[in-house]
Amino acid sequence: MIQERLTRLRREMEKRNIAIYVVPTADFHESEYVGEHFKARKYITGFSGSAGTAVVTMTEAGLWTDARYFLQAAAQLEGSGVTLYRMGEEGVPTLLEYLRSALKEGEILGFDGRVVNDALGRRLREIAEEKHGSLAAGEDLVDLIWEDRPPLPPAKVFVLEEKYAGRSAAEKLADVRAAMAEKGADVHLLTSLYDIAWLLNIRGDDIDYVPVVLSYLALTKTQCLWFVRDEAVDPALREYLTSIGAETRPYDDFYTWAAGLENVSVLLDRKVCNYRLCSSLRESVKIVEAPNPSAVMKAVKNDVEAENTRRAHVKDAVAVCKFICWLQKNIGKIPLSELSASEYLTARRAEQEGFVERSFETICSYGAHAAVVHYAPTPESDIPLQPEGFLLVDSGGHYLEGTTDITRTIVLGPVTEEMKKHFTMVLRSHIDLAMARFLYGCSGLNLDILARGPLWENDLDYKHGTGHGVGYLLNVHEGPNGFRWRESPERSEGHVLEAGMITTDEPGFYLEGRYGIRHESELLCRKGEKNEFGQFMYFENITYVPIDLDAVLPEALTAPERRWLNDYHANVYKTIAPLLDEEERAWLKNATRPV
């Protein structure tokens, strides 16, 4: 099937004399997750992971993806004719290196300019110019061969009340306009769905697991123009928009409106705005290139958002604790599988007041499946759970009070001493980062070593970031904060850690074909003591679910690590026990016992 699709795509390329065609994982807004309509890379390669870029020439096809997806991609690409290029691995060319080598003198390099950000598009243009060739960025060739392509989803929009958002949209618009003035910008073009939703205090349902609305926004000193599909705007929403000084325009009119700008300074982020938009701006337009001002504003949760998020985590912990209690009491007694366990957990979340939807596809992976970092069970891959080994469950929920993301590695039965050793090693990594005290000015790049230290001491590692920012009823992976040991061109997560930022703490360890371990909680950055040495910072752990002590080797923990674990579990029991039934409380009492 994939080979036949590649053949049809090559026919379209040949008609246009295009030598190489690039198909990224993107919509028109550079969203991390994309709706079914935009999954062109999945259609053309068969790889279903959330990150990756396909390149098709007349004789070859390749997929570039990161270490989270190496095992999954290798399995899904088998027999497809698509070669896997493992990003970051020694000897593997980068996407740009490959294109520079593969594109011949005078040839045409093609892509859909709406799904490639301008920063990348400019690099692709440079490669074509180096070879005295050209770009073909005006067509979506995959669309021409994609029969029964899913349509755009029906637009659904709701206003997020100020009791949840903490600040009015009018206040946020004023803050962004002030940032525009500081940079000397007359117009701000905003294409990020997360930033638009945050700025207008609206949420939607246009992407699975991300409550956003397909739209663009143009902000001037006097106007706020929201380019959105007409069916999304009912009379009540229009009244709300009028109250905050916002007008609507048709979604598809954005490019024409932007192309009409003359003799103005435009603030935009080339890493987010697409190539078609930026290349359509007139020469008289001065581009002020900078991150969207709202990116940091929304990452720093206000006091209302922080307190609401704590409440969301209490609700989430009740659901997850009920799930783990049920799982451990029933394993080996009733038929259980990865999918049935995942569905039970979703049902417990859905019982919580204010639950909106899952914040991402649940990773419920047993045994060797857990070594595939982002494995999610399907009817075809689903396997039964046995009363032995580890079950890794990485899941989360969107609530009106905020967004959660938690991973727990659950003991289903006997585990080996080696498994306990690795489990405890990862736990030490998790705790050491959670205990961090640091001076203001540090970023996650400074602190990542705290998590990797216990693994690096044993010449071990995990090939993913240690943590990412979390949105407020938005994208579960939110920049610009994060924990990783080196800068990555694909991610901008090196921002200074500000009080109010929420970042996950999720080190792991994976043995291919055997098992995987990950412990993940969310950390709220807070201000500590300020003295002659500067402003000190620390983290508040806002996840309230126990770590499975049946795989912990207490003697392998340092005294401060044991103290942290016992204090954490005491707080979990105090916070969650009153919200469980008698049987669940007894389970939680044992699960939070001191070590």
N, C-alpha and C positions, 0 to 999 in steps of 0.2 A: 504493500500500500504506500509506504513512504517513498520507495524508489519510483513508483508511478507518479506520485505528486512532484518529486524532484524533476522527473522527465518533462512534465507539463510546465513547470516553472521555467526550465531551461528553454523550452520552445518560446515562451513569452520573452525571455531575455534575448534570444537569438533574433526575434522580430525587431527588437530595438537596438541591436548591436551592443547589448550590455554584457561585459565579460564577467563581472562579479556582482552578486547581489547580496546585501547584508540584511538580515532579519533579526532585530533585537527582541527582547521581552519588554514590551512597553506599549502604553497607550499614548494619546496625544498630550499627556500631562506628566510623563515620567513617574507614574505611580509604581510602587513596588509590586503590589498585586494588581492584576488586570482582569477585567471582565472577560467572559467567554468570547465576546466579539473580537477582542484584541489578541487572542492567543495564536497569532500567526506562526510564531516560532515552534510552538507545540505541534501545530498542524503540519508543518513542513518537515519536522525531524522526529516526532513521536516522543520527545523528552518532555515530561510534564512538570519539572521543577520550576520554581518561581524565579530563577535567575539563570540567564544564559543568552548567548548570541550565536546565531547561525550564519554561516557564510557559504554561499553556493557559487561555484564556478561551472564552466561547461563540462568539467571532468571530475571535480571533487566536491564534497560537501563536508563541512566541519562544524562542530559545536564547541564553544568556549563556555565553561562554567567553573565555579569555585569548588573548594574542597568539601563543602557541605553535601555536594551532589555527585561526587565522583562515582560512588558505587551505584547509585540509582541511575545515573546517566549511562554508565557502562552496560547495565542490564537492559535499559530501554532502547539503546541505540544498536544493540546486537542485531546483525543481519539487515540493517536499514541502509547501509551504504554511507552512513554519516560517521565521520571520524571524531572521536572525543579528544579535545585538547584541554588538559588539566591545568587550569590557570595557576600560576605561581610555582609549578613544579619545574625542577631543573631540566633544562634542555627543551622546554616547551615554548614555542614562540608566542608572544602576545598577539592579540587580535590585530593590532596595527602593524606589528612586525610581519605577520603572515600576509596581510594585504599589500604591504610595500613590496614584498617578495613576489607575490602571485600576479599582481597587476603589471601587464606588459606595456611597452611604449605605445602611447596613443590610444589606449583602451578606455572604456567607459566603466565607471564604478557606480552602481545603483543602490538606492534605498528609498524608502518612503520618508520624506522629510518631516512628516508629522510625528513619527515615532522614534526619531533620533534627536537627542538634545543638541543644542547649537555648538556646545564645546566639542563634542565628538564629531559633529558634522563638519566643523571647520578643519579638524584633523584629517578627516577623510578627503576633504577638498584639497588639502595640502599634498596628500599622497597622489591624488589624481594629477595635480599640477606638476608635481615632480616628474611624473611620467609623460608630461605633455598630453595628458588625457583630459577627461571631463567627468562631471557628475550627472547622473540622471536621478533626481530626487523628487520628481513630481507625481509618481504613480505608486500605488500599492499593488505590486504584481501578484502577490499571494491572493489578493481579493479576486483577481481575474480567474483563478483556478479553483477557488474555494466554493464548492457547491454547498448550498444550505448553510451558509455562514450564519452563526447566531446573530440576531439583531441586537441593537443597543437595548438595555433593559428598560422597562417602564419606570419613569422617574417618580421617586417618592421622596418627599422632603418634610422635615419637621424642624421647628425652632427649638433650640436648646435653651431652656429658661435660665435666667441669670442666677437662680439659686443653685444651679449646677455649674454654670460657666464662671461665676464669680465676678465677671465684669461685663458690661454691656458692649454690644457691637459698636455703638457710637464712640465709646471710649477707646476701643481698639483701633478704629479707623483714625481717630485723632492721633494716636501714638504712631501709627504708620506714616501718616502725613507729616508728622514732626521729623521722622527719620528721613523721609524724602527731602524735606527742606534742608536738613543737615548735609545731604549729599548733592544738593543743587538740582534735584530732579523735578520736572514738571509733571511727569506721568509715571505711574508704576504699573507695569504689566505683570499680572500674577496668573500663572497657569497651574500651580500646584494645588491639587484638590484638597489636600490637608490644610494648607494655609488659608484657602478661600473659606472652607467650612469653619475653621477656627475664627477667622476674622469677622464673619457675618453671624456667628453663633447659630449656624444651621447644620443639620446632619441629614443624610440620605441613605440610599440603599442601592447605589449604582455599581458597587464592586463587592463581591462576596468578602465578608469579614472586615470590610472597611466602610464605615457608614458615611460616605461622601456623595457628592452630586457632581456629575459631569458638567463642567462649566469653566469659564474664564472670567477674569475680573480686570477692569481698568480703573485705576484710581488717579484722579487729578486733585488739584487744590479745592475744587468745587463740586466735582462729580464722582459718583461711585457707580460704575456701569457693570452689571452682572450679566454675562452672556450665558444663558441657560436655556434648555429646551422649554418651549412654551407650556407643554403639558405638566411641567413641574410646579408651575405657579398658579395656585388657586387664589381666590379673593382674600382669604385670611393671610396667606403668605405675602401677597402684594401689599396689604395694609401694613404688615410688619416691616417690609422693606422700605416703604414710604416713611415710616416712623424713624428709621435710622439713616435716611437720606440716600437710599440706593434705588437705582432704576434698573429695569431689565431690558435686555436686547436678545435677539435670537442667537442661539449657540453658534450656528455656522457663520454668523456675521462678524465674528471676532477678527479674522484675518483681514477682511476688507476694511474694517474700522482702523486696525493698526496700520495698514498700508497707507491710509490717508493722512497719517500724522506728518506734520512738517515743522521744521525749525523748533523742535522741542528737545529737552533732555529726558531720556527714558531710562528709568531704573528697572533692571531685570537681572535674573540669574541665568547665565548661559548654560549652566549645568542642568537646569530644569526646563527652561523654555526651549521649544523645539526649533529645529533648523529652518523649517518653512517659515515660522513666524519671524525669526530674526533676519532671515535673508529677504523678507518682503518689506522691511522697513526702508524708508527712503534715505538717500545719502545725507540729507539735511538733518536727519535725526541723530543726535548724539546719544550713544548708549553708555549709561553709567552701570558698569558691570559690578555686581555685588550680591551676596546672599540676600534672599528675601528678608526684610527686617522682621517679619512675623515668625521666621524660623526659630530664632532664639526666644522671642516673646512667648510663643506657645510652649516651648520646651521648659521654661521656668514656670512651674505651676504656682498660681496665686494661693493664698491661704484657704480659700473656699475649695478650690480644686484639690489641694493636698488633703484636706480633711475629708472631702467626699471620696477621694481615692482610698484612703484608709478604710472607709465604710464599705467600699466595693470589695476590698480584699477580705474583710470579715465575711461578707456574704459568700465570696468565692471560696474561702477556706471551709465554710460550712459544707458547701457542695463537694469539695475535694475530700474532706475528711469522711463524709458519708460514703463517698465512693471507695476510698481505700479500706475503710472498715468492712464494707460489704464484700469487696474483692477478697480480702484476706480471710474472711469467715466462710466464703463459699468456694474458694479455689479447691479443686479436687472433689467437690461434692456435687456441683451442677456443671453442665457444659458451659464453658466460657471461651471466648475468642477475643482477638484484638478488637474486632469491630463491635462485638456486643459490649465489651468493657467501655469502649469509647462512647457508644450510644447511651450507656447508663450514666456516664459522667455528664454528658450533655443534658440529659433529662434532669439531673440534680441541679445543674446550673439554671435551667429554665424555670425551676420552682422558685428561684430567688426573686424577690420584688425588684423591679427596675432592670431586669435582665433584658438585653436587646438582641444579642447574637454572640456566637463564638468570635474571638478576636483573631483566630487563624484556624486552619484545618488541624484537628487534633492529631498529634504524633503519639500513637499508642503502639509501641514496638516491643515485641517479646523476643528474648534470646538473641540470635544472630541478627534479626531485623534491627535491633537497637544500635548496631554498629553502623547502620546507614543513618547519618545524622538527622535528616529530615524525612525519614520514612513515615508515610501515613498509610494505614491499611485500606485496601480495596477489597471488593468481593473476590477478586481473582487472587490477591496475595494474602488474604486473611488466614491466620493459623490459630489452632486451639492453644489455650493457656494451660500449662501443666503446673502442679504443685512443687516447683523447683525453679531456681534461677531468678533472674531479674526481669521485671517489666518496666520499661522507661515510658513515662507519660508526660509529654510536654503539651500544655493546653492553656487556654485562657478564655476570658469572657469580656464582652462589652456590657457595661451597666450604665445607667444614666449618671451614676456617681463616678464613673471612670473605667479604665481598661486594666485588665490583669493578664499576667503571663507567668506561669509557674511550671517547673519541671520537678518531678520526684521519681527517683528510681526505687521501685517497690520490690521487696523480697517476697517471692511467692512460695518459697520452700527452701530446702537445703542449698547452700552456696559454698564454694570452695574457699580455702584460706587465701588463694590468689585473688579471688573476686572481692573478698573482704579488704584485702590490702589495697587494691585499686579503688574500691568504694571509699575507703577512709582517706586515701591520698587526695581524691577529688573533693571530699568533704573539707579537708584541711585547706585546700585551695579556695573553696567557697567561703569558709570562715575567715581566712586571713584577709581577704579583700573586704568582707563585711566589717571587719574590725578597724579598718584604716582610719588613721588620723593624719591629716595632711594640711599644708598651708594653702590658702587661697591662691589660685594661679595654676594649680595642677590640672592636668587633663587626664582622661583615661589612659593616654599613652604613658603617663608617668606611673600610674598605679597598676597596670596590667601585670607587672612582674610579681606583685603580691599573690596573685592567683596562680600564675604559672610556676612560681618557685618550687612548691612541693613536687610537682611533676618534673620540672627541669632538673631537680636534684637527682632524679632517677633516670635521666636521659629519656624522658617521655614527654608527650605534648598532645594537644588537640588542635585540629586544623580549622578552627573557627574563632570568631571574636569571643571575648569573655563576657561581653554585655553590650546592650543597646538601649537607647532612650525609648520611652514608652509614651504614646500620646494620651490625651484625655478624650475618651470616646472617639478615637481617631485611629491612625495607623499604629499597630503594636510595635513596629520598628520605626522609631522616630529619631532623627538627628537633632542637633549636631553633636550630642554627647554620646559617649560609648566607651567601652574598655577594649583595647586591642594593643598588641605589642609593637606594631609598626603601622605607619601610615599606608593607606590603600587608595589607589586612584579611583576605585569604584565607590568608595565611601568617604564621607566627610564627617568623621566622628571625633575630631581632635579638639573640640571646643573646651575652653576652661569650664570646669565643673562649678556651676552656680547653685546657690541655695534654692531649692524648689525643683531642681531637675530630678527626674526619676530614671534610674538606669538598672538594668537587670544584672545580676551576678550569676553567671552560668558556665563555670568551667566543666570540662567533661573528659572522658577517656573512652576510647573505642578500639576493640580488637576485632578486626574483620573476620566474619564467619563464626564469632563466638558470642560477644555481648557488648553492650554499650552502657555507660554510666554518665549521668548529668544531674547536677543539683542546681536549681535556679530559683531565686527569689528576687524581689524588687527592692531597691535601695533608694530612699529619699535623701538627697543631699541637704545637709543642714549646717548652719553656722555654729561653731563651738566657741572656745575662748579666744578673745582678742587681747594680745599683750605686746610687749616691746618687740617680739619676734614676728608679729603679723597676725592676720586673721586665720585661725585654725578652723578646719572643717571636719565633719564626720558624717557617717551614714546611719539613718534609721531604717531598720529592716521592717517593711510593711506587709510582708507575706506571713501568714499565720498557719502553716501546715507543717507537721513534724517531719524530720528526717528519719528514715527507717533505721532504727538502732540495731536491728538484727544483723546488719552487715558492717557495723562499726567496730573497729578494734580500738578500744579506749586507750590502751597503752601506747598506741601510735600517735595520739594527740598530745600536744603540749598542754601544760596546765592552763594557760590563757584560753586555748581552744576548747578545752573541756568546760571551763567556766562559761565561755560564751554559749556553747551548745546547751548547757543546763539552764542558763538564764533565758535563752531563746525558747526552749521547750516549756519552761515555767510560764512564760508570757503567752505562748500558744494555748496552753491549757486554761489559763485564767480568762483569756479572751473568747475562746471558742466553746469550751465545755458547757456553759449555760445555754447554748443554742442547739445542743444535741439531745437525743433521747438517752435513756438510761444505758442501753446496751452500747451505744456509740461513745458515751462518756467513759464507760469502763475501758473500751478500746483505747480512747485517747489518753486515759490515765497511764496505761501501760506504755503507749507509744511515746509519751513524754517523760518517762522515768529518768531520774538522774543517772549519769554514768560517772 
